[in-house]
Amino acid sequence: MENISNKYSESDLAEFKEIILTKIARAKEDLDLLNGSFRNDSNNGTEDTSPTFKAFEEGSETMSKEANVQLAIRQEKFIRDLNNALLRIENKTYGVCRVTGKLIQKERLKLVPHATLSIEAKNMQ
């Protein structure tokens, strides 16, 4: 049965909140790992190896650091989006498409709990 009202029930909201809190915890762990890898990269025991190898390794190290920075930025945004979703749960506006005003499908929210657009609205973009 399709939810006619423009709000999810308290039990649905509680379920979404659990999903979001779990994702935030996991995302923060990932972010800590990424941030930890920046600090540990500075010394990984290549001082005594040949200069050419060291230059090559520093190049790839720089690339992986940049990739890690990009991943960390993405993780931070993801955590921010999830925290905003928690606010919408508190305000009882969670799960409402900001374009159509209709409820976003439950399956979509379970996969993308920070979604603010229904599939319909997303396809219009």
A tleap script that builds the chain and sets N, CA, C and O, in Angstrom:
source leaprc.protein.ff14SB
mol = sequence {
  NMET GLU ASN ILE SER ASN LYS TYR SER GLU
  SER ASP LEU ALA GLU PHE LYS GLU ILE ILE
  LEU THR LYS ILE ALA ARG ALA LYS GLU ASP
  LEU ASP LEU LEU ASN GLY SER PHE ARG ASN
  ASP SER ASN ASN GLY THR GLU ASP THR SER
  PRO THR PHE LYS ALA PHE GLU GLU GLY SER
  GLU THR MET SER LYS GLU ALA ASN VAL GLN
  LEU ALA ILE ARG GLN GLU LYS PHE ILE ARG
  ASP LEU ASN ASN ALA LEU LEU ARG ILE GLU
  ASN LYS THR TYR GLY VAL CYS ARG VAL THR
  GLY LYS LEU ILE GLN LYS GLU ARG LEU LYS
  LEU VAL PRO HIE ALA THR LEU SER ILE GLU
  ALA LYS ASN MET CGLN
}
set mol.1.N position { 0.835 -1.197 0.000 }
set mol.1.CA position { 0.000 0.000 0.000 }
set mol.1.C position { 0.872 1.250 0.000 }
set mol.1.O position { 1.803 1.349 0.800 }
set mol.2.N position { 0.597 2.174 -0.854 }
set mol.2.CA position { 1.366 3.420 -0.964 }
set mol.2.C position { 0.993 4.339 0.197 }
set mol.2.O position { -0.174 4.442 0.575 }
set mol.3.N position { 1.994 4.997 0.748 }
set mol.3.CA position { 1.745 5.916 1.857 }
set mol.3.C position { 1.144 7.207 1.291 }
set mol.3.O position { 1.815 7.955 0.580 }
set mol.4.N position { -0.123 7.456 1.615 }
set mol.4.CA position { -0.841 8.599 1.051 }
set mol.4.C position { -0.395 9.907 1.708 }
set mol.4.O position { -0.238 10.932 1.043 }
set mol.5.N position { -0.196 9.850 3.025 }
set mol.5.CA position { 0.170 11.074 3.746 }
set mol.5.C position { 1.556 11.544 3.306 }
set mol.5.O position { 2.291 10.810 2.645 }
set mol.6.N position { 1.899 12.763 3.677 }
set mol.6.CA position { 3.193 13.308 3.278 }
set mol.6.C position { 4.251 13.171 4.361 }
set mol.6.O position { 5.226 13.922 4.396 }
set mol.7.N position { 4.039 12.188 5.256 }
set mol.7.CA position { 5.011 11.973 6.325 }
set mol.7.C position { 5.181 10.492 6.562 }
set mol.7.O position { 4.252 9.702 6.390 }
set mol.8.N position { 6.391 10.131 6.962 }
set mol.8.CA position { 6.620 8.756 7.388 }
set mol.8.C position { 6.205 8.619 8.851 }
set mol.8.O position { 6.260 9.581 9.617 }
set mol.9.N position { 5.789 7.414 9.226 }
set mol.9.CA position { 5.359 7.157 10.605 }
set mol.9.C position { 6.552 7.240 11.558 }
set mol.9.O position { 7.707 7.193 11.132 }
set mol.10.N position { 6.255 7.363 12.850 }
set mol.10.CA position { 7.314 7.407 13.875 }
set mol.10.C position { 8.198 6.161 13.789 }
set mol.10.O position { 9.418 6.250 13.922 }
set mol.11.N position { 7.570 4.993 13.565 }
set mol.11.CA position { 8.362 3.753 13.525 }
set mol.11.C position { 9.269 3.733 12.290 }
set mol.11.O position { 10.405 3.264 12.358 }
set mol.12.N position { 8.758 4.246 11.157 }
set mol.12.CA position { 9.600 4.343 9.961 }
set mol.12.C position { 10.773 5.290 10.223 }
set mol.12.O position { 11.918 4.986 9.886 }
set mol.13.N position { 10.472 6.429 10.824 }
set mol.13.CA position { 11.525 7.416 11.102 }
set mol.13.C position { 12.578 6.824 12.040 }
set mol.13.O position { 13.774 7.060 11.868 }
set mol.14.N position { 12.129 6.059 13.027 }
set mol.14.CA position { 13.066 5.431 13.965 }
set mol.14.C position { 13.976 4.444 13.220 }
set mol.14.O position { 15.172 4.353 13.496 }
set mol.15.N position { 13.388 3.714 12.276 }
set mol.15.CA position { 14.151 2.752 11.478 }
set mol.15.C position { 15.196 3.480 10.623 }
set mol.15.O position { 16.355 3.069 10.559 }
set mol.16.N position { 14.767 4.567 9.969 }
set mol.16.CA position { 15.704 5.346 9.154 }
set mol.16.C position { 16.821 5.925 10.023 }
set mol.16.O position { 17.982 5.963 9.617 }
set mol.17.N position { 16.453 6.376 11.227 }
set mol.17.CA position { 17.439 6.966 12.133 }
set mol.17.C position { 18.528 5.946 12.470 }
set mol.17.O position { 19.713 6.282 12.486 }
set mol.18.N position { 18.125 4.697 12.739 }
set mol.18.CA position { 19.086 3.618 13.015 }
set mol.18.C position { 20.044 3.421 11.834 }
set mol.18.O position { 21.259 3.333 12.011 }
set mol.19.N position { 19.473 3.356 10.629 }
set mol.19.CA position { 20.280 3.166 9.410 }
set mol.19.C position { 21.295 4.303 9.293 }
set mol.19.O position { 22.473 4.074 9.020 }
set mol.20.N position { 20.817 5.535 9.504 }
set mol.20.CA position { 21.679 6.714 9.352 }
set mol.20.C position { 22.778 6.722 10.415 }
set mol.20.O position { 23.936 6.994 10.100 }
set mol.21.N position { 22.430 6.430 11.662 }
set mol.21.CA position { 23.433 6.430 12.736 }
set mol.21.C position { 24.517 5.374 12.469 }
set mol.21.O position { 25.698 5.611 12.721 }
set mol.22.N position { 24.108 4.227 11.966 }
set mol.22.CA position { 25.067 3.172 11.618 }
set mol.22.C position { 25.991 3.654 10.512 }
set mol.22.O position { 27.204 3.450 10.576 }
set mol.23.N position { 25.413 4.301 9.484 }
set mol.23.CA position { 26.227 4.799 8.366 }
set mol.23.C position { 27.177 5.899 8.819 }
set mol.23.O position { 28.314 5.967 8.353 }
set mol.24.N position { 26.721 6.761 9.725 }
set mol.24.CA position { 27.596 7.835 10.236 }
set mol.24.C position { 28.781 7.216 10.983 }
set mol.24.O position { 29.927 7.621 10.783 }
set mol.25.N position { 28.499 6.240 11.837 }
set mol.25.CA position { 29.575 5.593 12.607 }
set mol.25.C position { 30.602 4.967 11.663 }
set mol.25.O position { 31.809 5.112 11.861 }
set mol.26.N position { 30.113 4.272 10.637 }
set mol.26.CA position { 31.011 3.613 9.685 }
set mol.26.C position { 31.802 4.652 8.895 }
set mol.26.O position { 33.001 4.485 8.670 }
set mol.27.N position { 31.134 5.715 8.478 }
set mol.27.CA position { 31.795 6.770 7.697 }
set mol.27.C position { 32.878 7.456 8.526 }
set mol.27.O position { 33.940 7.796 8.003 }
set mol.28.N position { 32.610 7.662 9.826 }
set mol.28.CA position { 33.610 8.296 10.695 }
set mol.28.C position { 34.822 7.392 10.882 }
set mol.28.O position { 35.955 7.870 10.936 }
set mol.29.N position { 34.581 6.071 10.982 }
set mol.29.CA position { 35.704 5.128 11.063 }
set mol.29.C position { 36.558 5.211 9.805 }
set mol.29.O position { 37.786 5.260 9.877 }
set mol.30.N position { 35.889 5.227 8.643 }
set mol.30.CA position { 36.616 5.326 7.374 }
set mol.30.C position { 37.421 6.616 7.309 }
set mol.30.O position { 38.569 6.631 6.865 }
set mol.31.N position { 36.795 7.699 7.762 }
set mol.31.CA position { 37.467 8.997 7.741 }
set mol.31.C position { 38.697 8.976 8.648 }
set mol.31.O position { 39.748 9.504 8.284 }
set mol.32.N position { 38.567 8.369 9.828 }
set mol.32.CA position { 39.710 8.255 10.734 }
set mol.32.C position { 40.841 7.463 10.089 }
set mol.32.O position { 42.013 7.814 10.224 }
set mol.33.N position { 40.478 6.385 9.383 }
set mol.33.CA position { 41.497 5.593 8.680 }
set mol.33.C position { 42.195 6.427 7.622 }
set mol.33.O position { 43.420 6.394 7.505 }
set mol.34.N position { 41.411 7.180 6.847 }
set mol.34.CA position { 41.998 8.039 5.804 }
set mol.34.C position { 42.909 9.086 6.422 }
set mol.34.O position { 44.031 9.294 5.961 }
set mol.35.N position { 42.420 9.747 7.470 }
set mol.35.CA position { 43.228 10.779 8.123 }
set mol.35.C position { 44.485 10.181 8.742 }
set mol.35.O position { 45.543 10.811 8.727 }
set mol.36.N position { 44.380 8.985 9.278 }
set mol.36.CA position { 45.536 8.301 9.849 }
set mol.36.C position { 46.565 7.988 8.784 }
set mol.36.O position { 47.768 8.064 9.036 }
set mol.37.N position { 46.098 7.635 7.591 }
set mol.37.CA position { 47.044 7.287 6.525 }
set mol.37.C position { 47.839 8.507 6.061 }
set mol.37.O position { 48.967 8.354 5.594 }
set mol.38.N position { 47.273 9.728 6.178 }
set mol.38.CA position { 48.056 10.932 5.809 }
set mol.38.C position { 49.263 11.028 6.730 }
set mol.38.O position { 50.386 11.265 6.285 }
set mol.39.N position { 49.011 10.840 8.021 }
set mol.39.CA position { 50.073 11.033 9.005 }
set mol.39.C position { 51.141 9.959 8.881 }
set mol.39.O position { 52.328 10.239 9.053 }
set mol.40.N position { 50.731 8.737 8.585 }
set mol.40.CA position { 51.694 7.639 8.547 }
set mol.40.C position { 52.497 7.596 7.260 }
set mol.40.O position { 53.534 6.936 7.206 }
set mol.41.N position { 52.038 8.287 6.217 }
set mol.41.CA position { 52.733 8.256 4.934 }
set mol.41.C position { 54.086 8.956 4.982 }
set mol.41.O position { 54.969 8.640 4.185 }
set mol.42.N position { 54.262 9.893 5.894 }
set mol.42.CA position { 55.458 10.724 5.870 }
set mol.42.C position { 56.736 9.908 6.072 }
set mol.42.O position { 57.789 10.285 5.558 }
set mol.43.N position { 56.663 8.796 6.810 }
set mol.43.CA position { 57.873 8.004 6.995 }
set mol.43.C position { 57.533 6.532 6.851 }
set mol.43.O position { 57.006 5.912 7.775 }
set mol.44.N position { 57.840 5.975 5.680 }
set mol.44.CA position { 57.590 4.547 5.541 }
set mol.44.C position { 58.866 3.785 5.183 }
set mol.44.O position { 58.840 2.838 4.396 }
set mol.45.N position { 59.952 4.205 5.762 }
set mol.45.CA position { 61.185 3.420 5.712 }
set mol.45.C position { 61.869 3.328 4.368 }
set mol.45.O position { 62.429 2.278 4.054 }
set mol.46.N position { 61.853 4.381 3.550 }
set mol.46.CA position { 62.537 4.312 2.249 }
set mol.46.C position { 63.813 5.148 2.252 }
set mol.46.O position { 64.400 5.371 1.193 }
set mol.47.N position { 64.256 5.620 3.427 }
set mol.47.CA position { 65.445 6.491 3.483 }
set mol.47.C position { 66.684 5.831 2.876 }
set mol.47.O position { 67.453 6.483 2.170 }
set mol.48.N position { 66.876 4.536 3.151 }
set mol.48.CA position { 68.122 3.892 2.751 }
set mol.48.C position { 68.079 3.280 1.350 }
set mol.48.O position { 69.040 2.631 0.937 }
set mol.49.N position { 66.991 3.474 0.618 }
set mol.49.CA position { 66.919 2.890 -0.726 }
set mol.49.C position { 67.503 3.861 -1.743 }
set mol.49.O position { 67.800 5.009 -1.414 }
set mol.50.N position { 67.662 3.404 -2.958 }
set mol.50.CA position { 68.309 4.223 -3.989 }
set mol.50.C position { 67.506 5.490 -4.278 }
set mol.50.O position { 66.279 5.473 -4.183 }
set mol.51.N position { 68.183 6.596 -4.630 }
set mol.51.CA position { 67.512 7.884 -4.882 }
set mol.51.C position { 66.440 7.795 -5.973 }
set mol.51.O position { 65.382 8.412 -5.844 }
set mol.52.N position { 66.698 7.038 -7.043 }
set mol.52.CA position { 65.706 6.975 -8.123 }
set mol.52.C position { 64.431 6.308 -7.627 }
set mol.52.O position { 63.330 6.767 -7.929 }
set mol.53.N position { 64.574 5.235 -6.871 }
set mol.53.CA position { 63.406 4.553 -6.333 }
set mol.53.C position { 62.646 5.487 -5.397 }
set mol.53.O position { 61.416 5.538 -5.410 }
set mol.54.N position { 63.408 6.231 -4.579 }
set mol.54.CA position { 62.767 7.135 -3.632 }
set mol.54.C position { 61.962 8.215 -4.373 }
set mol.54.O position { 60.842 8.532 -3.972 }
set mol.55.N position { 62.520 8.770 -5.433 }
set mol.55.CA position { 61.820 9.795 -6.212 }
set mol.55.C position { 60.543 9.218 -6.806 }
set mol.55.O position { 59.489 9.855 -6.782 }
set mol.56.N position { 60.651 7.998 -7.341 }
set mol.56.CA position { 59.469 7.345 -7.912 }
set mol.56.C position { 58.425 7.126 -6.829 }
set mol.56.O position { 57.240 7.392 -7.030 }
set mol.57.N position { 58.874 6.641 -5.682 }
set mol.57.CA position { 57.938 6.340 -4.611 }
set mol.57.C position { 57.268 7.619 -4.098 }
set mol.57.O position { 56.077 7.608 -3.788 }
set mol.58.N position { 58.019 8.714 -4.007 }
set mol.58.CA position { 57.430 9.968 -3.535 }
set mol.58.C position { 56.344 10.449 -4.492 }
set mol.58.O position { 55.323 10.994 -4.073 }
set mol.59.N position { 56.588 10.235 -5.797 }
set mol.59.CA position { 55.576 10.602 -6.787 }
set mol.59.C position { 54.286 9.836 -6.575 }
set mol.59.O position { 53.203 10.421 -6.570 }
set mol.60.N position { 54.399 8.525 -6.398 }
set mol.60.CA position { 53.182 7.724 -6.211 }
set mol.60.C position { 52.565 8.022 -4.851 }
set mol.60.O position { 51.349 7.945 -4.677 }
set mol.61.N position { 53.429 8.368 -3.877 }
set mol.61.CA position { 52.936 8.717 -2.549 }
set mol.61.C position { 52.091 9.994 -2.618 }
set mol.61.O position { 51.037 10.094 -1.989 }
set mol.62.N position { 52.579 10.967 -3.399 }
set mol.62.CA position { 51.845 12.219 -3.573 }
set mol.62.C position { 50.484 11.946 -4.204 }
set mol.62.O position { 49.462 12.488 -3.781 }
set mol.63.N position { 50.496 11.082 -5.238 }
set mol.63.CA position { 49.233 10.740 -5.887 }
set mol.63.C position { 48.274 10.071 -4.913 }
set mol.63.O position { 47.090 10.406 -4.879 }
set mol.64.N position { 48.776 9.127 -4.118 }
set mol.64.CA position { 47.873 8.435 -3.201 }
set mol.64.C position { 47.403 9.380 -2.091 }
set mol.64.O position { 46.281 9.256 -1.599 }
set mol.65.N position { 48.264 10.320 -1.702 }
set mol.65.CA position { 47.841 11.312 -0.704 }
set mol.65.C position { 46.709 12.168 -1.254 }
set mol.65.O position { 45.726 12.437 -0.563 }
set mol.66.N position { 46.860 12.598 -2.527 }
set mol.66.CA position { 45.803 13.408 -3.151 }
set mol.66.C position { 44.506 12.615 -3.253 }
set mol.66.O position { 43.422 13.144 -3.004 }
set mol.67.N position { 44.627 11.334 -3.623 }
set mol.67.CA position { 43.439 10.479 -3.706 }
set mol.67.C position { 42.793 10.359 -2.329 }
set mol.67.O position { 41.570 10.425 -2.201 }
set mol.68.N position { 43.624 10.180 -1.297 }
set mol.68.CA position { 43.099 10.079 0.069 }
set mol.68.C position { 42.422 11.368 0.510 }
set mol.68.O position { 41.388 11.336 1.177 }
set mol.69.N position { 43.010 12.506 0.136 }
set mol.69.CA position { 42.401 13.792 0.482 }
set mol.69.C position { 41.018 13.892 -0.176 }
set mol.69.O position { 40.046 14.301 0.459 }
set mol.70.N position { 40.947 13.511 -1.459 }
set mol.70.CA position { 39.655 13.536 -2.166 }
set mol.70.C position { 38.642 12.622 -1.487 }
set mol.70.O position { 37.482 12.994 -1.314 }
set mol.71.N position { 39.083 11.423 -1.104 }
set mol.71.CA position { 38.193 10.484 -0.417 }
set mol.71.C position { 37.732 11.058 0.925 }
set mol.71.O position { 36.569 10.924 1.306 }
set mol.72.N position { 38.669 11.700 1.634 }
set mol.72.CA position { 38.332 12.279 2.937 }
set mol.72.C position { 37.304 13.398 2.782 }
set mol.72.O position { 36.368 13.504 3.575 }
set mol.73.N position { 37.485 14.239 1.748 }
set mol.73.CA position { 36.534 15.327 1.493 }
set mol.73.C position { 35.158 14.742 1.195 }
set mol.73.O position { 34.143 15.234 1.689 }
set mol.74.N position { 35.134 13.683 0.378 }
set mol.74.CA position { 33.867 13.031 0.038 }
set mol.74.C position { 33.210 12.433 1.289 }
set mol.74.O position { 31.997 12.533 1.471 }
set mol.75.N position { 34.040 11.802 2.158 }
set mol.75.CA position { 33.529 11.220 3.403 }
set mol.75.C position { 32.925 12.298 4.299 }
set mol.75.O position { 31.854 12.111 4.876 }
set mol.76.N position { 33.626 13.435 4.408 }
set mol.76.CA position { 33.132 14.526 5.250 }
set mol.76.C position { 31.788 15.042 4.743 }
set mol.76.O position { 30.890 15.332 5.533 }
set mol.77.N position { 31.656 15.153 3.426 }
set mol.77.CA position { 30.392 15.605 2.835 }
set mol.77.C position { 29.289 14.583 3.121 }
set mol.77.O position { 28.165 14.951 3.461 }
set mol.78.N position { 29.620 13.301 2.981 }
set mol.78.CA position { 28.676 12.227 3.234 }
set mol.78.C position { 28.174 12.298 4.684 }
set mol.78.O position { 26.975 12.178 4.939 }
set mol.79.N position { 29.104 12.496 5.630 }
set mol.79.CA position { 28.740 12.593 7.044 }
set mol.79.C position { 27.845 13.813 7.272 }
set mol.79.O position { 26.871 13.745 8.023 }
set mol.80.N position { 28.184 14.933 6.616 }
set mol.80.CA position { 27.376 16.154 6.742 }
set mol.80.C position { 25.961 15.901 6.202 }
set mol.80.O position { 24.976 16.293 6.826 }
set mol.81.N position { 25.870 15.245 5.040 }
set mol.81.CA position { 24.563 14.919 4.448 }
set mol.81.C position { 23.744 14.024 5.377 }
set mol.81.O position { 22.538 14.213 5.532 }
set mol.82.N position { 24.410 13.050 5.989 }
set mol.82.CA position { 23.717 12.139 6.911 }
set mol.82.C position { 23.239 12.890 8.151 }
set mol.82.O position { 22.133 12.656 8.638 }
set mol.83.N position { 24.082 13.796 8.661 }
set mol.83.CA position { 23.673 14.602 9.825 }
set mol.83.C position { 22.475 15.486 9.482 }
set mol.83.O position { 21.574 15.671 10.300 }
set mol.84.N position { 22.474 16.032 8.261 }
set mol.84.CA position { 21.317 16.829 7.814 }
set mol.84.C position { 20.058 15.969 7.743 }
set mol.84.O position { 18.962 16.431 8.061 }
set mol.85.N position { 20.223 14.717 7.324 }
set mol.85.CA position { 19.080 13.793 7.275 }
set mol.85.C position { 18.531 13.570 8.687 }
set mol.85.O position { 17.317 13.501 8.878 }
set mol.86.N position { 19.423 13.458 9.671 }
set mol.86.CA position { 18.976 13.312 11.067 }
set mol.86.C position { 18.152 14.519 11.503 }
set mol.86.O position { 17.146 14.377 12.198 }
set mol.87.N position { 18.589 15.711 11.089 }
set mol.87.CA position { 17.830 16.931 11.414 }
set mol.87.C position { 16.439 16.873 10.803 }
set mol.87.O position { 15.456 17.261 11.434 }
set mol.88.N position { 16.363 16.378 9.549 }
set mol.88.CA position { 15.051 16.273 8.902 }
set mol.88.C position { 14.152 15.270 9.623 }
set mol.88.O position { 12.932 15.430 9.660 }
set mol.89.N position { 14.768 14.232 10.197 }
set mol.89.CA position { 13.973 13.281 10.988 }
set mol.89.C position { 13.411 14.004 12.207 }
set mol.89.O position { 12.230 13.865 12.525 }
set mol.90.N position { 14.256 14.778 12.889 }
set mol.90.CA position { 13.805 15.545 14.058 }
set mol.90.C position { 12.673 16.510 13.678 }
set mol.90.O position { 11.706 16.663 14.424 }
set mol.91.N position { 12.800 17.153 12.525 }
set mol.91.CA position { 11.790 18.129 12.066 }
set mol.91.C position { 10.579 17.474 11.438 }
set mol.91.O position { 9.617 18.151 11.076 }
set mol.92.N position { 10.623 16.155 11.307 }
set mol.92.CA position { 9.530 15.391 10.671 }
set mol.92.C position { 9.355 15.753 9.189 }
set mol.92.O position { 8.263 15.614 8.638 }
set mol.93.N position { 10.424 16.211 8.557 }
set mol.93.CA position { 10.354 16.506 7.120 }
set mol.93.C position { 11.133 15.464 6.329 }
set mol.93.O position { 11.283 15.583 5.113 }
set mol.94.N position { 11.623 14.450 7.020 }
set mol.94.CA position { 12.460 13.439 6.383 }
set mol.94.C position { 11.674 12.631 5.358 }
set mol.94.O position { 10.522 12.260 5.582 }
set mol.95.N position { 12.327 12.367 4.226 }
set mol.95.CA position { 11.745 11.483 3.228 }
set mol.95.C position { 10.795 12.158 2.259 }
set mol.95.O position { 10.165 11.497 1.433 }
set mol.96.N position { 10.693 13.495 2.361 }
set mol.96.CA position { 9.818 14.234 1.436 }
set mol.96.C position { 10.694 14.842 0.344 }
set mol.96.O position { 11.665 15.539 0.639 }
set mol.97.N position { 10.352 14.579 -0.906 }
set mol.97.CA position { 11.124 15.105 -2.033 }
set mol.97.C position { 11.040 16.628 -2.050 }
set mol.97.O position { 9.951 17.195 -1.966 }
set mol.98.N position { 12.198 17.290 -2.159 }
set mol.98.CA position { 12.205 18.755 -2.125 }
set mol.98.C position { 11.735 19.371 -3.436 }
set mol.98.O position { 11.569 20.588 -3.515 }
set mol.99.N position { 11.516 18.558 -4.465 }
set mol.99.CA position { 11.008 19.081 -5.737 }
set mol.99.C position { 9.508 18.791 -5.881 }
set mol.99.O position { 8.711 19.695 -6.130 }
set mol.100.N position { 9.143 17.518 -5.719 }
set mol.100.CA position { 7.742 17.142 -5.961 }
set mol.100.C position { 6.875 17.253 -4.704 }
set mol.100.O position { 5.651 17.345 -4.801 }
set mol.101.N position { 7.511 17.243 -3.517 }
set mol.101.CA position { 6.751 17.276 -2.272 }
set mol.101.C position { 6.143 15.924 -1.916 }
set mol.101.O position { 5.454 15.793 -0.904 }
set mol.102.N position { 6.403 14.921 -2.751 }
set mol.102.CA position { 5.886 13.573 -2.477 }
set mol.102.C position { 6.887 12.814 -1.602 }
set mol.102.O position { 8.048 13.202 -1.471 }
set mol.103.N position { 6.404 11.727 -1.010 }
set mol.103.CA position { 7.309 10.903 -0.223 }
set mol.103.C position { 8.286 10.160 -1.145 }
set mol.103.O position { 7.910 9.641 -2.196 }
set mol.104.N position { 9.534 10.128 -0.719 }
set mol.104.CA position { 10.559 9.371 -1.439 }
set mol.104.C position { 10.343 7.904 -1.066 }
set mol.104.O position { 10.065 7.586 0.090 }
set mol.105.N position { 10.474 7.016 -2.050 }
set mol.105.CA position { 10.248 5.586 -1.789 }
set mol.105.C position { 11.153 5.062 -0.685 }
set mol.105.O position { 12.331 5.410 -0.595 }
set mol.106.N position { 10.567 4.215 0.151 }
set mol.106.CA position { 11.281 3.642 1.287 }
set mol.106.C position { 12.546 2.897 0.840 }
set mol.106.O position { 13.591 2.995 1.484 }
set mol.107.N position { 12.442 2.152 -0.267 }
set mol.107.CA position { 13.593 1.379 -0.759 }
set mol.107.C position { 14.750 2.318 -1.101 }
set mol.107.O position { 15.910 2.022 -0.813 }
set mol.108.N position { 14.420 3.447 -1.717 }
set mol.108.CA position { 15.459 4.423 -2.069 }
set mol.108.C position { 16.119 4.980 -0.807 }
set mol.108.O position { 17.341 5.116 -0.747 }
set mol.109.N position { 15.309 5.298 0.192 }
set mol.109.CA position { 15.865 5.872 1.420 }
set mol.109.C position { 16.720 4.858 2.183 }
set mol.109.O position { 17.675 5.231 2.864 }
set mol.110.N position { 16.373 3.585 2.066 }
set mol.110.CA position { 17.196 2.575 2.738 }
set mol.110.C position { 18.563 2.483 2.084 }
set mol.110.O position { 19.564 2.249 2.762 }
set mol.111.N position { 18.610 2.666 0.771 }
set mol.111.CA position { 19.887 2.623 0.049 }
set mol.111.C position { 20.635 3.947 0.163 }
set mol.111.O position { 21.850 3.971 0.357 }
set mol.112.N position { 19.892 5.050 0.039 }
set mol.112.CA position { 20.479 6.405 0.075 }
set mol.112.C position { 19.723 7.212 1.132 }
set mol.112.O position { 18.871 8.037 0.803 }
set mol.113.N position { 20.045 6.962 2.415 }
set mol.113.CA position { 19.242 7.569 3.490 }
set mol.113.C position { 19.302 9.096 3.560 }
set mol.113.O position { 18.483 9.717 4.237 }
set mol.114.N position { 20.276 9.712 2.856 }
set mol.114.CA position { 20.372 11.171 2.874 }
set mol.114.C position { 19.726 11.791 1.638 }
set mol.114.O position { 19.871 12.990 1.397 }
set mol.115.N position { 19.013 10.979 0.853 }
set mol.115.CA position { 18.375 11.481 -0.375 }
set mol.115.C position { 17.338 12.553 -0.056 }
set mol.115.O position { 16.586 12.436 0.912 }
set mol.116.N position { 17.307 13.593 -0.876 }
set mol.116.CA position { 16.281 14.638 -0.720 }
set mol.116.C position { 15.439 14.749 -1.988 }
set mol.116.O position { 14.557 15.602 -2.086 }
set mol.117.N position { 15.723 13.876 -2.959 }
set mol.117.CA position { 14.976 13.872 -4.222 }
set mol.117.C position { 14.386 12.493 -4.467 }
set mol.117.O position { 15.034 11.476 -4.219 }
set mol.118.N position { 13.158 12.466 -4.953 }
set mol.118.CA position { 12.579 11.197 -5.397 }
set mol.118.C position { 13.247 10.828 -6.719 }
set mol.118.O position { 13.878 11.667 -7.362 }
set mol.119.N position { 13.102 9.564 -7.117 }
set mol.119.CA position { 13.648 9.120 -8.410 }
set mol.119.C position { 13.057 9.987 -9.535 }
set mol.119.O position { 13.754 10.394 -10.465 }
set mol.120.N position { 11.769 10.248 -9.418 }
set mol.120.CA position { 11.058 11.093 -10.406 }
set mol.120.C position { 11.765 12.442 -10.573 }
set mol.120.O position { 12.058 12.864 -11.692 }
set mol.121.N position { 12.034 13.107 -9.456 }
set mol.121.CA position { 12.680 14.419 -9.501 }
set mol.121.C position { 14.121 14.292 -9.988 }
set mol.121.O position { 14.604 15.148 -10.729 }
set mol.122.N position { 14.809 13.229 -9.574 }
set mol.122.CA position { 16.184 13.014 -9.986 }
set mol.122.C position { 16.267 12.845 -11.509 }
set mol.122.O position { 17.193 13.342 -12.149 }
set mol.123.N position { 15.286 12.137 -12.076 }
set mol.123.CA position { 15.272 11.922 -13.526 }
set mol.123.C position { 14.974 13.205 -14.300 }
set mol.123.O position { 15.315 13.303 -15.479 }
set mol.124.N position { 14.347 14.182 -13.662 }
set mol.124.CA position { 14.030 15.452 -14.327 }
set mol.124.C position { 15.275 16.337 -14.447 }
set mol.124.O position { 15.314 17.239 -15.283 }
set mol.125.N position { 16.295 16.082 -13.613 }
set mol.125.CA position { 17.486 16.942 -13.598 }
set mol.125.C position { 18.266 16.867 -14.899 }
set mol.125.O position { 19.292 17.531 -15.042 }
savepdb mol mol.pdb
quit
